[in-house]
Amino acid sequence: MLAALDEDRPVYGVNTGMGRLAGTRLTAGQQADHQRNLLVGRAVGGKPWLSPELTRALLRMRLRGFLRGDAAVSPELVTFLADRLNDGFLPAVPRDSLGSAGEIIPLAHAFQTFVGLGTVIEDGAEVPAAEALDRRGVRPFVLGPKEGASLIQGSPLAEAYAWVCGERLRRLLEWQTVCAAITVDVLGAPQAIYRGTRVEKLIEGAAAKKGVVQAPISVRVGPKVLEYVGRTVEELRETLRESWETPADSPAFVNGEFVPATGYHAAALGLRMDAVKAALVHAAEVSVQRLHRLLDPQFSGLPPQLAVDPGPQAGLTPLHKRAAGELHAMRRLAAPATLGSLDTSAGQEDVQAFASKAGAELETVIERFFAITACELIAGRQARYLRKAEGAPRLADAYAWLAERVEPVVVDRSLGPEIDRLAAVCRESSCRLEPA
C-alpha cells in the first residue's frame, strides 16, 4: 500500500479530504496530521456511552476487519488494538444520535483514545485516555498513512450489536421454549398440535386435562412463533457472516489497487435487526397472553390470580401488569430504525443506514423480553406449586431449577427484585433444561 501511494495519485482519505472535501488534494505537510485530524474532528457524540460488552465487541469487530488485510493498516496498529483488548482498555463510545452515513462518530470516539485523546471508562468513571495509556506504560499511537481513515470506516458497531444480540437471542429463545412448555404442562393442553416443535419433547408424558378440546391461541401458536423468530435470528447471523467477508474500508486495498467499497453502509445488518425486533414483539405478545391465561382459573383450574388465599391476597396478577408494561415499551421500538435518511455533508452523504440504531433498539427489546420471560417463569413455578401433582417428566429439571431460585408466593410480597434477578440469570446463562 505504501508503494502504491508513491505513485502520487489521489487516494480518498489519504492524500485528499473526506466527504464533500474529497476533491481537495493535501500537501505532504497536511498529510502528516490528516489521519489524526480525522479522529479528532468527528468525535461529536455524547452520553449515554456503550456498555463495556458492546465496546469490547466493537473493538473486536474492527480487529477482525483489519485481519482481512484489505484495510492495509500496519502490523503495529493491529498489535496495538489487540493489546488494548487484552488490557481492558474501554473507550467512551456514544450509543445514540449517530446520524452519519457510516459509523464515523462512534468510531472517532473509540479510536481517538489510541492517540491519547478523548476519554475511557475505568471502574465506571470517565478518565482521560492519555492517563489510561500512561498507567499501562503505553505511548499514544502514531498513525501512519490511511490508518486514521481505516479506524473510522466500516460498520464494526453494527456488527458488534449483531454479534452480542445474537448470543442473547439464542438464550432468550431457549428460555421462551421452556416457558411455552410449562404453560402447556400446567394447563393440561391437548398436545397433538405441538408435533414437530421443540416443545413436543419437553411435554412428553404431560397429563392432558379432561374436557379441554382446545387451548387458547397463545398457548397453541407459541412454539411456531418461536420457530419463526429463530429463522429471523439465523438470517441475522448469516448477514453478519457476509459482512465479515466484505471489505469495510473505502477505498479498500485489493490486489495492489485502491478500490471503492460500501462496507460502511450496513443496511443489510440494520434491516435484519429490525426484522428480529418485529418478530420478538409478536413473540412477546404471545408470552404476555400466555401469562394472563395462567392467572385465569377458567383456563388453569387453579385459584384466581394464582393466589394461595384469593381476595385477601393479590396473588401474581401484578406480574402481568409488569409484563404488559414491558410489552408496551417493546411495541414502541418495533418501528424500523433503518428508515429516515437525511441529506448531510453538503449532499455528499444523502443516505444513512442507521444500522447501529437498529442494533441499540434490538438490544433494548431483548432486555425487556427477558423481563417478560422472568415474569412467565415465576408464574409457571407458582402454578406448578399450586397444582401439587407432578408435571411432565422432562420438565422436572426446569421445575427444580425454578424452585431453587423462586420461593412460592404464599403471602403477597414484592416481586420486582426477583423479576430483575431472574431476568439477569436467564440473560447471562444458557438454558440446559431442555433435551437436545
N, C-alpha and C positions, 0 to 999 in steps of 0.2 A: 504494500500500500504506500509506504514511504517512497519507493522508487517511482510509482505511478504519479505521485504528487510532484515529482521533479519535472514532469512534462509541462508544468505551468498552465494547465487547462483549468477552467473554473470547476470547482467541486463544491457542491452545496453544503454550507455549514462549516466548511474547512477554510477555504480562501474566499468565501462570499458571505454576505449576510444571510439571515434566515427569514422565512415568511415572505412578506411583501418586499423585503430588502434583499432578496436572493440575487438580484441583478447587480448589487454593489460589490465590486471586487475589493479585497482587502490587501493592504500593503504587507510586507514581511513583518514590519513592526506591529501592525494591528493584529496580525495572525497570532503573535506571541501571547497576547492577552485574551484573544477572542474566545477560546474554549472555556476559560474561567468565567468570562462575562456571560456566556450562555447560561450558566448555572445561576449566577447572581441575579441577573435582570428578570428572571422568570419566577423567582420564589415569592409570589404574591399571595399565597394562601394563608390560612389561619386555622385556629381551632374549630371543631374538635380534631384531635390527631387520630391517626390509625391506631388500632390496638397493636400491642407487641407481636402477636401472632401474624397479623396481616403485614406488618412492617418487615418481619423476617421473611415472610413468603415473597414479598415484593423484591427484596434483595436476592433471594434465591432464584426467582424468575429472571432477573436481569443477568445474574451469573450464568444461568443456563443458556440464555441467548448469546452471551459472549463466547461460550464454549463451542458454539457452532462455527465460529471463525469468520463469518462474513461481516461482523462489525469491524473487524480489522483493528481492534484495540491491542495494546501491548500486553505481554505476559505479566508485567509489573502491575498493571491495573487489575487484571484478573486475580492475581495473588492478593492484592490489597483488599479487594472486595471479599474474597474468601476468608481472609484474616479477620475482617470486621464481623463477618457472620460468626466466626469461631470465638471472638472475644466479647460477644454480646452487645455490640455497638448498635444502638437503636435510634436512628434519626427521627425527628418530629416531622411527620408527614401529614398534610391536611387530608381529611376524609371527604369534605363537601366543597361545593362551589367551584367545581373544576370545569370551566367552560371552553377549553381549548380543543382543537381537532384531535390531538393525541393526548398524551399524559404529561406534557412538559411542566405543568405547575407542580404536581406532586413529585415528579422525578427531580425537578430542580431543588426542591426542599430536601429530598432524600440524599442527593449526591453532592450538594454544595458543602455538606458536612465533611466530605472527603478532603476538601481543600481548606478545612478549618473554619468554615462559615456556618451560620445558622445554629440550630440547637439540636440536642439529642435528649432522649428521656433516660434518666437513671434513677432507680428507686422511686418512680412516679413523679419526679421533678424534672423541669427543664434545665439543662446545663449547656453552656456554650460548647459547641463542637470542638473548638480549639483546646479547651480544658480537658475534654474527654479523651482526645487524642494524646495530649501530653501525659495524662495519667497512665496511658497504655505504653508510654515510651515510643510513640509513633509520630513521625513528622507529617505535616499535611502533604497530600499527594500533589505532585507537579504534573499537570495534564499535558499529554502530547497531542499532535495533530489529530483532529477528529474525535478525541476522547470525550470532550465536553458534550459535543453533539450526540455521540453514541449513548451517553449516560441519560439523556433526556428523550431518547427516541424509543420506539416500540410500544408495547402495551403490557408491561410487566405487572401493573397494578390490576388490570382486568384479569390477567392470568392468575394472579395471586388470589383474587376473590373466587375464581372458578375452582382453583385447587383446594383452598380452605373450605369453601362451601360444599364442594363435592364430598369431602370426608365427613362433614357434619350431616349431610343429606343421607349418606349411607346409614349412619347410626339412627337418624330420625325415622327412616323407613323401617328399620328393624324393630324399633320400639312401637311404632304405629301398628305393625303387623301383630305384635303381641297384644296391644290394646284391642284390636279388632277381634282377635281370637277369644280374649277374656269376655268380651261382651256377648259373643255367640254362646260361650260356655255358660255364663251366668243366666242369660235369658232362656236357655234351652231351645235356641232357634233351630228350625229344620236345617239340616246340613248338606243336602244334596247340591245346593246351589254353589257350594264352595269348591266343588271338584276342579282340580287343575290349578288351584291357587296355593300360595304358601300357607294360608290359614288352614287348609284341609288337614295337613299333618298334625298341626297343633291341637285341633279339636277332636282328633280321633279318640273315640271312647267316651265323648261327652254325652250326657243324658239329655235327650230331646224332651221338651216339656209337652205333656199330653194336651191335645186340643189346640195347639198352635199350628195353624196352617201356613202362615207367612209372618216373618219378622218384619219390622219397619224397614223402609227402603234404605235408611242409613246403615243398618246392620247388614243388609243383603249386598249392597254395592261396594262397601268399604274395601274389600280385598282387590276388586277390579280397579278401583280408583287408585289404590296404591301401586298397582302394576303399571298404570299409565304414568304416574309420577316417576316411577323407576325408569321408564323409557325416556322421558324427558331428561332425566339426570344422566343417563348413558349418552344421549345425544350431546349434552354439555361436555361430558368427558371427551368424546370424540372430537368435538370442536376445539377443545383445549389441546389435544394431541396434534391436531392440524396446525394450530397456532405455534406450537413448539417447533414445527418443521418449516415455518415460513420466515424468511429474512425480516428482521424487525427494523433495521436501520434504513433510512432513505437519505443518501444512497447507501446501499449495501455494496460490499466489495466482493464480487463473484468472478472467478476465473480471470483475475487480473483487470477487471473493468469495474468502474463505478456504475451501479445500476439503480435507477429509481425503484422504490418499493412502497407498499401500502400497509406494512405491518402495524403502523400506529393506529390505523382505522379498525378497531376491534369490534366492528358492528356485529360480526357473527357471534362472538362471545357474548356481547350485550343482549342480542336478541334471544339467544339460548337461555341466558339467565332470566330474562323477562318471561320466557315461556315456562320456566320452572316455577317462578313466582306465582303465575296464574294457576298452575296445576296444584301448587301447595295450598293456595287459598281454597280451592274446591275441596281438597282432601281435609283441610281444617274444618270446613263447614260440615262435612260428614262426621268428623270426630266430635265436634261440639253437639251435634244432634244425637249421636250415639250416647254421649254422656247424659243428655237430657232423658233419653229412654231408660237408662239405668236408674234414674231418680224417680221414675213414674211407676207406681205399683201396678198400673194397668198392664204394663209390659213385663215388669220384673217379678211380680208376685211377692215382692219384699215390702217392708214398711215404707211409707211415703218418705221421700227425700233421703232414704237410707238412714233415717234416724233410729236410734235404739228406742227412744221414747218420743214418738211424733207428737208435736204440739208444744210441750214444754221445751223440746229441743228443735232447733232449725235443721239439724242434720247437715247434709252435704250440698244443699241447694246453692249456697254461696260459691261453691266450686264452679258451678255452671255459669254464674254471673261473672266470675273472673275469666273463664274461658270465652264467654261471649264478648267481653271487653277486648281480649287479645285478638279475637277474630275480627272485630270491627277495625282495629288498627291495621291488621293484615290486609283487609279489603281496600283500605285507602292506599296501600302500596302496590296494588295489583296492576295499576295503570303502567304501560310501558315507559321505562325511564329513557329508552333509546330514541324516543320521538321528541322533536322540538329543536331542530337545527336553527342556528342564527348566523348572520354574516359577521365575521370577526377578521382581525388582522387586515383591515382595509380591503376586504374582499378576497384576499389570498386563501383564507380558511372560511369556506362558505358551507361546510357540512361538518357536524360533530357526531361522534358515535355514542357518547355518554355511557360507554360500556362500564366504566368503573362505578358510575352512579347506579346502574342496574345491579352491580355486584354488592354495593353497600346496602341497597334495599333488600336484595335477596338475603344477605346476612341477617338483617333485622327480622324479616319474615320467618326465617328458620328459628331464630331465638324465640319469637313469640309462639311458634308452633310447638317448641319444646315445653313451654309453659302449659299449653293446652294438653299436651301429652301427659305431663305430670298430673294435671287435674283428672284426666281419664284413668290413669293408673291408680290414683288414690281411691277414686270411686269404685273401680273394679276390685281393689283389695277389700273395701268396706262391704261391697255386695257379696263377695265370697265369704267374708266373716259372718254376715247375717244369714247366708244360705245354709251354713253349717256342713251340709253334705260335701263330700269330696268332689272336686272338679275333674276335668279331663286329665288323664294321667300325664300327658305330655306338657301340660301347663303346671305341673306340680312344682317344678323348679322356679317358675315365674312367681307363683303364689308365695313360695318360701322366701324368695328374694325380696318381694314386696313386704312380707311380714317382718323381715329383719330391719326394714327402713321406715316403715309407717305403722304406727300403733293404730288399732281400731279406734274409731271415734265413738266412744261410749258415752261421753258428755261433750257438749259443744266446746270447741277450742279454736284458737287462731291458727288457721292452716296456711297462711301466707308464707311464713318462713319454710314450711315443709314443702310447699309447691316449688319455691325457688331452689331449695337444696336438691330435690329430686330431679328437677329440670337440668340442673348443673351436672348431676351424676350421669344422666342419660346423654347429655351433650358431649361429655368427655369420655364416655365408656361405650364400647361396642356391646351390643346385646348378645349374650351367649346362652340365651334361654330358649331358643327355638331350634328344632332339628334342621340339619342342612338339607 
